[in-house]
Amino acid sequence: MKDNYNGYIAELKEGSYDAFSDLYINYSNKLYSFALVQTRNNVLAEDIVQETFLKLWNTRRQLNCYGNVHALLFTIARNLIIDGFRKQIAHIDFEEYRQSCNKISPLPTPEEEVVYHEFIDRLQQTKRLLTKRACQIYEMSREKNMPIQEIAESLNLSSQTVKNYLTSTLKIFRKELMR
């Protein structure tokens, strides 16, 4: 790869497919290795690489990283990995987890029974910390799997209000259940 990073960025900003291809050829394997170490999932690592270069291409006109393309690409990839982890954390589906455990072993061990019942007790205790409205929205969203728009309509609230309730409620759950 040329040592002329400024030239690559200038060409990329003008829409040069050659500059983009050169960057992809020189950095895709390094980014893949980085993403693979972080995610431990080869499909997800490939997706991270593709999303990184897609984001680079889509934001090429606003680029301002002269001399440090390497840092820019790895920062984009790192942020995509973090965003992916945040989405996973925000979408904890205990019932799905329990069903997958049942597929492995339909009869829970005594220890699993105790852990499950302790979790349910903690879940109920945490729900008691919520306001009546927050608990109602949580149950509709997480226990009845209702979409946000449907919850908003049935409670005569805006979608944003429902999202705000869920965000604050899930923070409480994470804090209480991680103890």
C-alpha positions as CSV (number, residue, x, y, z in Angstrom):
1,M,0.0,0.0,0.0
2,K,1.2,3.4,-0.8
3,D,2.5,5.6,2.1
4,N,0.3,8.4,0.7
5,Y,-2.7,8.1,3.0
6,N,-3.7,11.7,2.3
7,G,-3.9,10.8,-1.4
8,Y,-6.2,7.8,-0.6
9,I,-8.5,9.9,1.5
10,A,-8.6,12.7,-1.1
11,E,-9.4,10.1,-3.9
12,L,-11.9,8.4,-1.7
13,K,-13.7,11.7,-0.9
14,E,-14.1,12.1,-4.7
15,G,-15.6,8.7,-5.0
16,S,-12.6,6.7,-6.3
17,Y,-13.5,3.0,-6.4
18,D,-9.8,2.2,-6.8
19,A,-8.8,3.9,-3.6
20,F,-11.7,2.2,-1.8
21,S,-10.6,-1.2,-3.3
22,D,-7.0,-0.6,-2.2
23,L,-8.1,0.2,1.3
24,Y,-10.4,-2.9,1.4
25,I,-7.6,-5.2,0.1
26,N,-5.1,-3.8,2.6
27,Y,-7.4,-3.7,5.7
28,S,-10.1,-6.3,5.4
29,N,-8.1,-9.2,6.7
30,K,-6.8,-7.2,9.6
31,L,-10.3,-5.9,10.5
32,Y,-11.7,-9.5,10.2
33,S,-9.1,-10.8,12.6
34,F,-9.8,-7.9,15.0
35,A,-13.6,-8.5,14.8
36,L,-13.2,-12.3,15.2
37,V,-11.2,-11.9,18.4
38,Q,-13.8,-9.6,19.8
39,T,-16.9,-11.5,18.7
40,R,-15.7,-15.1,18.5
41,N,-18.1,-15.5,15.6
42,N,-16.8,-15.7,12.0
43,V,-20.1,-14.7,10.4
44,L,-20.5,-11.7,12.7
45,A,-16.8,-10.8,12.1
46,E,-17.5,-10.8,8.3
47,D,-20.5,-8.7,8.8
48,I,-18.5,-6.2,10.9
49,V,-15.9,-5.9,8.1
50,Q,-18.6,-5.3,5.5
51,E,-20.4,-2.8,7.7
52,T,-17.1,-1.0,8.4
53,F,-16.3,-0.5,4.7
54,L,-20.0,0.3,3.9
55,K,-19.9,3.0,6.6
56,L,-16.5,4.3,5.2
57,W,-18.0,4.5,1.7
58,N,-21.2,6.2,2.9
59,T,-19.4,8.8,4.9
60,R,-16.5,9.3,2.5
61,R,-17.3,13.0,1.8
62,Q,-17.1,13.9,5.5
63,L,-13.7,12.1,6.1
64,N,-11.2,14.0,8.0
65,C,-8.6,11.5,9.1
66,Y,-5.6,12.4,7.0
67,G,-2.7,10.2,7.8
68,N,-4.5,7.7,10.0
69,V,-6.8,5.5,7.9
70,H,-5.9,2.5,10.1
71,A,-7.3,4.2,13.2
72,L,-10.4,5.3,11.5
73,L,-11.3,1.8,10.2
74,F,-10.6,0.1,13.5
75,T,-12.6,2.8,15.4
76,I,-15.6,2.2,13.0
77,A,-15.2,-1.6,13.5
78,R,-14.9,-1.3,17.3
79,N,-18.0,0.9,17.5
80,L,-20.0,-1.5,15.4
81,I,-18.9,-4.4,17.7
82,I,-19.9,-2.3,20.8
83,D,-23.3,-1.4,19.2
84,G,-23.9,-5.1,18.5
85,F,-23.2,-6.1,22.1
86,R,-25.5,-3.3,23.3
87,K,-28.3,-4.6,21.1
88,Q,-27.8,-8.1,22.5
89,I,-27.9,-6.8,26.1
90,A,-31.0,-4.8,25.4
91,H,-32.8,-7.8,24.0
92,I,-32.5,-10.3,26.8
93,D,-35.1,-12.9,26.2
94,F,-35.2,-15.2,29.2
95,E,-38.1,-17.2,27.9
96,E,-36.2,-18.0,24.7
97,Y,-33.2,-19.0,26.8
98,R,-35.4,-21.3,28.9
99,Q,-36.9,-22.9,25.8
100,S,-33.5,-23.6,24.3
101,C,-32.4,-25.2,27.6
102,N,-35.5,-27.4,27.5
103,K,-34.5,-28.6,24.0
104,I,-31.1,-29.7,25.4
105,S,-32.5,-31.3,28.5
106,P,-36.3,-31.3,28.9
107,L,-36.0,-32.2,32.6
108,P,-34.2,-29.5,34.6
109,T,-31.7,-30.5,37.2
110,P,-32.5,-29.5,40.8
111,E,-29.9,-26.8,40.6
112,E,-31.5,-25.4,37.4
113,E,-34.9,-25.4,39.2
114,V,-33.4,-23.4,42.1
115,V,-31.7,-21.0,39.8
116,Y,-34.8,-20.5,37.7
117,H,-37.0,-19.9,40.8
118,E,-34.5,-17.5,42.2
119,F,-34.5,-15.6,39.0
120,I,-38.3,-15.5,38.9
121,D,-38.3,-14.2,42.5
122,R,-35.8,-11.5,41.7
123,L,-37.8,-10.6,38.6
124,Q,-40.9,-10.2,40.6
125,Q,-39.1,-8.2,43.3
126,T,-37.7,-5.9,40.6
127,K,-41.1,-5.5,39.0
128,R,-42.4,-4.3,42.5
129,L,-39.8,-1.4,42.2
130,L,-41.5,-0.1,39.1
131,T,-44.4,2.3,38.9
132,K,-47.7,0.8,37.9
133,R,-47.4,2.2,34.3
134,A,-43.8,1.1,33.9
135,C,-44.6,-2.4,35.0
136,Q,-47.6,-2.5,32.7
137,I,-45.5,-1.4,29.7
138,Y,-42.8,-3.9,30.6
139,E,-45.2,-6.8,30.8
140,M,-46.9,-5.9,27.5
141,S,-43.5,-5.6,25.8
142,R,-41.5,-8.4,27.3
143,E,-44.0,-10.9,28.5
144,K,-46.8,-10.5,25.9
145,N,-44.3,-9.6,23.1
146,M,-46.5,-6.6,21.9
147,P,-44.8,-4.1,19.6
148,I,-44.2,-0.6,20.9
149,Q,-46.8,0.9,18.5
150,E,-49.5,-1.4,19.7
151,I,-48.6,-0.7,23.4
152,A,-48.8,3.0,22.7
153,E,-52.2,2.7,21.0
154,S,-53.7,0.6,23.8
155,L,-52.5,2.9,26.5
156,N,-53.1,6.1,24.6
157,L,-49.4,7.1,24.8
158,S,-46.9,8.2,22.2
159,S,-44.5,5.6,20.9
160,Q,-41.6,7.7,22.2
161,T,-43.2,7.7,25.7
162,V,-43.4,3.9,25.6
163,K,-39.7,3.7,24.5
164,N,-38.7,6.0,27.3
165,Y,-40.5,3.8,29.8
166,L,-38.9,0.7,28.5
167,T,-35.4,2.2,28.4
168,S,-35.6,3.3,32.1
169,T,-37.3,0.1,33.1
170,L,-34.6,-2.1,31.4
171,K,-31.9,-0.1,33.2
172,I,-33.6,-0.9,36.5
173,F,-33.8,-4.6,35.6
174,R,-30.1,-4.7,34.5
175,K,-29.0,-3.0,37.7
176,E,-31.1,-5.2,40.0
177,L,-30.6,-8.5,38.2
178,M,-26.8,-8.1,37.9
179,R,-26.4,-7.9,41.7
